[in-house]
Amino acid sequence: MAVKKIKTKMNRLEVIAESLESEELEIESAMKLYEEGMQMIKALNADFDKLEGRLLLMTDQGEADFEENGDDI
């Protein structure tokens, strides 16, 4: 999984959110966009869980934990 794929998914989710805010959107189209957005959120959550696992793995291998350093991500 690449950061580029995550950015692409986040960009699509942003477009969906902006479309859903449109007052001119038909209800059927809004429902389809909502469903797509929910699927996108699930996919992003899975991607973030994988990234978190990689960070924890790096921590177990000697890398410093971000929270302990007080660094903001």
N, CA and C atoms as an extended XYZ file, in Angstrom:
219
Properties=species:S:1:pos:R:3:atomname:S:1:resname:S:1:resid:I:1 pbc="F F F"
N         0.858       -1.179        0.000 N   MET     1
C         0.000        0.000        0.000 CA  MET     1
C         0.895        1.230        0.000 C   MET     1
N         0.631        2.101       -0.881 N   ALA     2
C         1.449        3.307       -1.020 CA  ALA     2
C         0.679        4.520       -0.515 C   ALA     2
N         1.430        5.513       -0.114 N   VAL     3
C         0.829        6.762        0.346 CA  VAL     3
C         0.002        7.379       -0.775 C   VAL     3
N         0.445        7.185       -2.008 N   LYS     4
C        -0.271        7.748       -3.154 CA  LYS     4
C        -1.698        7.190       -3.234 C   LYS     4
N        -1.853        5.883       -2.944 N   LYS     5
C        -3.189        5.284       -2.962 CA  LYS     5
C        -4.074        5.887       -1.873 C   LYS     5
N        -3.502        6.134       -0.710 N   ILE     6
C        -4.269        6.740        0.386 CA  ILE     6
C        -4.690        8.154        0.000 C   ILE     6
N        -3.777        8.903       -0.578 N   LYS     7
C        -4.109       10.267       -1.000 CA  LYS     7
C        -5.216       10.261       -2.049 C   LYS     7
N        -5.148        9.301       -2.971 N   THR     8
C        -6.175        9.193       -4.005 CA  THR     8
C        -7.537        8.907       -3.373 C   THR     8
N        -7.562        7.998       -2.415 N   LYS     9
C        -8.817        7.676       -1.727 CA  LYS     9
C        -9.338        8.878       -0.947 C   LYS     9
N        -8.448        9.596       -0.288 N   MET    10
C        -8.875       10.773        0.485 CA  MET    10
C        -9.403       11.865       -0.431 C   MET    10
N        -8.758       12.041       -1.576 N   ASN    11
C        -9.236       13.030       -2.547 CA  ASN    11
C       -10.625       12.658       -3.050 C   ASN    11
N       -10.839       11.374       -3.346 N   ARG    12
C       -12.157       10.929       -3.811 CA  ARG    12
C       -13.200       11.157       -2.717 C   ARG    12
N       -12.851       10.862       -1.480 N   LEU    13
C       -13.780       11.070       -0.371 CA  LEU    13
C       -14.139       12.551       -0.237 C   LEU    13
N       -13.169       13.423       -0.448 N   GLU    14
C       -13.427       14.864       -0.393 CA  GLU    14
C       -14.397       15.291       -1.504 C   GLU    14
N       -14.202       14.748       -2.705 N   VAL    15
C       -15.103       15.053       -3.819 CA  VAL    15
C       -16.515       14.565       -3.502 C   VAL    15
N       -16.627       13.391       -2.924 N   ILE    16
C       -17.935       12.843       -2.547 CA  ILE    16
C       -18.609       13.753       -1.530 C   ILE    16
N       -17.857       14.165       -0.511 N   ALA    17
C       -18.424       15.032        0.529 CA  ALA    17
C       -18.909       16.353       -0.064 C   ALA    17
N       -18.121       16.927       -0.947 N   GLU    18
C       -18.523       18.186       -1.586 CA  GLU    18
C       -19.774       17.988       -2.441 C   GLU    18
N       -19.847       16.866       -3.135 N   SER    19
C       -21.021       16.570       -3.968 CA  SER    19
C       -22.266       16.406       -3.110 C   SER    19
N       -22.110       15.752       -1.965 N   LEU    20
C       -23.257       15.535       -1.077 CA  LEU    20
C       -23.776       16.839       -0.481 C   LEU    20
N       -22.926       17.841       -0.403 N   GLU    21
C       -23.348       19.140        0.118 CA  GLU    21
C       -24.138       19.947       -0.901 C   GLU    21
N       -24.126       19.512       -2.143 N   SER    22
C       -24.839       20.213       -3.202 CA  SER    22
C       -26.346       20.080       -3.014 C   SER    22
N       -27.041       21.180       -3.137 N   GLU    23
C       -28.500       21.174       -2.996 CA  GLU    23
C       -29.194       20.666       -4.262 C   GLU    23
N       -28.474       20.570       -5.350 N   GLU    24
C       -29.046       20.163       -6.622 CA  GLU    24
C       -28.978       18.654       -6.857 C   GLU    24
N       -28.443       17.904       -5.921 N   LEU    25
C       -28.228       16.474       -6.079 CA  LEU    25
C       -29.529       15.697       -5.879 C   LEU    25
N       -29.830       14.808       -6.807 N   GLU    26
C       -31.008       13.941       -6.699 CA  GLU    26
C       -30.795       12.950       -5.554 C   GLU    26
N       -31.884       12.519       -4.940 N   ILE    27
C       -31.783       11.624       -3.783 CA  ILE    27
C       -31.110       10.303       -4.141 C   ILE    27
N       -31.418        9.761       -5.314 N   GLU    28
C       -30.809        8.493       -5.740 CA  GLU    28
C       -29.298        8.642       -5.907 C   GLU    28
N       -28.886        9.735       -6.514 N   SER    29
C       -27.453       10.002       -6.678 CA  SER    29
C       -26.779       10.213       -5.321 C   SER    29
N       -27.469       10.895       -4.437 N   ALA    30
C       -26.930       11.136       -3.096 CA  ALA    30
C       -26.732        9.818       -2.353 C   ALA    30
N       -27.680        8.905       -2.483 N   MET    31
C       -27.558        7.606       -1.813 CA  MET    31
C       -26.365        6.821       -2.360 C   MET    31
N       -26.174        6.840       -3.671 N   LYS    32
C       -25.038        6.136       -4.271 CA  LYS    32
C       -23.715        6.739       -3.805 C   LYS    32
N       -23.657        8.058       -3.776 N   LEU    33
C       -22.435        8.717       -3.303 CA  LEU    33
C       -22.180        8.430       -1.830 C   LEU    33
N       -23.246        8.422       -1.040 N   TYR    34
C       -23.115        8.117        0.388 CA  TYR    34
C       -22.537        6.713        0.571 C   TYR    34
N       -23.083        5.750       -0.163 N   GLU    35
C       -22.590        4.370       -0.062 CA  GLU    35
C       -21.125        4.273       -0.490 C   GLU    35
N       -20.789        4.955       -1.578 N   GLU    36
C       -19.396        4.958       -2.026 CA  GLU    36
C       -18.495        5.598       -0.972 C   GLU    36
N       -18.950        6.676       -0.380 N   GLY    37
C       -18.179        7.343        0.670 CA  GLY    37
C       -17.957        6.448        1.875 C   GLY    37
N       -18.987        5.707        2.262 N   MET    38
C       -18.844        4.799        3.403 CA  MET    38
C       -17.848        3.683        3.083 C   MET    38
N       -17.879        3.181        1.859 N   GLN    39
C       -16.910        2.158        1.440 CA  GLN    39
C       -15.496        2.736        1.442 C   GLN    39
N       -15.375        3.981        1.013 N   MET    40
C       -14.076        4.641        0.989 CA  MET    40
C       -13.539        4.811        2.415 C   MET    40
N       -14.420        5.174        3.338 N   ILE    41
C       -14.011        5.326        4.743 CA  ILE    41
C       -13.525        3.992        5.303 C   ILE    41
N       -14.243        2.920        5.018 N   LYS    42
C       -13.818        1.589        5.485 CA  LYS    42
C       -12.457        1.221        4.909 C   LYS    42
N       -12.264        1.501        3.627 N   ALA    43
C       -10.982        1.189        2.988 CA  ALA    43
C        -9.848        2.014        3.603 C   ALA    43
N       -10.113        3.287        3.859 N   LEU    44
C        -9.094        4.140        4.475 CA  LEU    44
C        -8.781        3.690        5.897 C   LEU    44
N        -9.798        3.302        6.642 N   ASN    45
C        -9.562        2.793        7.999 CA  ASN    45
C        -8.672        1.559        7.957 C   ASN    45
N        -8.909        0.672        7.003 N   ALA    46
C        -8.065       -0.519        6.863 CA  ALA    46
C        -6.631       -0.121        6.515 C   ALA    46
N        -6.481        0.844        5.621 N   ASP    47
C        -5.143        1.324        5.253 CA  ASP    47
C        -4.425        1.920        6.462 C   ASP    47
N        -5.141        2.714        7.240 N   PHE    48
C        -4.534        3.337        8.422 CA  PHE    48
C        -4.181        2.292        9.479 C   PHE    48
N        -4.999        1.252        9.612 N   ASP    49
C        -4.677        0.166       10.543 CA  ASP    49
C        -3.383       -0.528       10.126 C   ASP    49
N        -3.212       -0.742        8.806 N   LYS    50
C        -1.979       -1.355        8.312 CA  LYS    50
C        -0.778       -0.455        8.599 C   LYS    50
N        -0.946        0.847        8.381 N   LEU    51
C         0.149        1.776        8.667 CA  LEU    51
C         0.495        1.781       10.147 C   LEU    51
N        -0.535        1.745       10.976 N   GLU    52
C        -0.297        1.715       12.415 CA  GLU    52
C         0.481        0.459       12.792 C   GLU    52
N         0.125       -0.659       12.188 N   GLY    53
C         0.842       -1.902       12.445 CA  GLY    53
C         2.300       -1.809       12.035 C   GLY    53
N         2.552       -1.158       10.904 N   ARG    54
C         3.933       -0.965       10.463 CA  ARG    54
C         4.693       -0.078       11.438 C   ARG    54
N         4.048        0.956       11.947 N   LEU    55
C         4.709        1.841       12.909 CA  LEU    55
C         5.015        1.091       14.199 C   LEU    55
N         4.073        0.271       14.642 N   LEU    56
C         4.309       -0.509       15.851 CA  LEU    56
C         5.434       -1.503       15.634 C   LEU    56
N         5.509       -2.086       14.446 N   LEU    57
C         6.581       -3.009       14.120 CA  LEU    57
C         7.921       -2.292       14.159 C   LEU    57
N         7.969       -1.087       13.582 N   MET    58
C         9.205       -0.324       13.620 CA  MET    58
C         9.584       -0.001       15.060 C   MET    58
N         8.595        0.303       15.895 N   THR    59
C         8.860        0.599       17.295 CA  THR    59
C         9.447       -0.622       17.994 C   THR    59
N         8.888       -1.792       17.713 N   ASP    60
C         9.399       -3.028       18.301 CA  ASP    60
C        10.818       -3.332       17.850 C   ASP    60
N        11.187       -2.785       16.703 N   GLN    61
C        12.525       -3.008       16.181 CA  GLN    61
C        13.498       -1.904       16.591 C   GLN    61
N        13.088       -1.050       17.497 N   GLY    62
C        14.009       -0.056       18.022 CA  GLY    62
C        13.731        1.376       17.641 C   GLY    62
N        12.761        1.612       16.774 N   GLU    63
C        12.429        2.989       16.422 CA  GLU    63
C        11.699        3.646       17.596 C   GLU    63
N        11.840        4.947       17.749 N   ALA    64
C        11.199        5.683       18.835 CA  ALA    64
C         9.719        5.843       18.564 C   ALA    64
N         8.920        5.758       19.609 N   ASP    65
C         7.479        5.948       19.511 CA  ASP    65
C         7.190        7.435       19.385 C   ASP    65
N         6.359        7.808       18.409 N   PHE    66
C         6.044        9.226       18.185 CA  PHE    66
C         5.447        9.880       19.417 C   PHE    66
N         4.550        9.198       20.111 N   GLU    67
C         3.879        9.802       21.267 CA  GLU    67
C         4.852       10.060       22.401 C   GLU    67
N         5.804        9.171       22.600 N   GLU    68
C         6.779        9.368       23.673 CA  GLU    68
C         7.684       10.556       23.413 C   GLU    68
N         7.946       10.837       22.154 N   ASN    69
C         8.803       11.961       21.811 CA  ASN    69
C         8.060       13.283       21.888 C   ASN    69
N         6.737       13.225       21.857 N   GLY    70
C         5.949       14.434       21.835 CA  GLY    70
C         5.872       15.052       20.463 C   GLY    70
N         6.340       14.327       19.416 N   ASP    71
C         6.274       14.825       18.050 CA  ASP    71
C         4.830       14.785       17.551 C   ASP    71
N         4.443       15.781       16.820 N   ASP    72
C         3.128       15.791       16.190 CA  ASP    72
C         3.253       15.204       14.808 C   ASP    72
N         2.288       14.381       14.448 N   ILE    73
C         2.296       13.772       13.113 CA  ILE    73
C         1.507       14.637       12.183 C   ILE    73
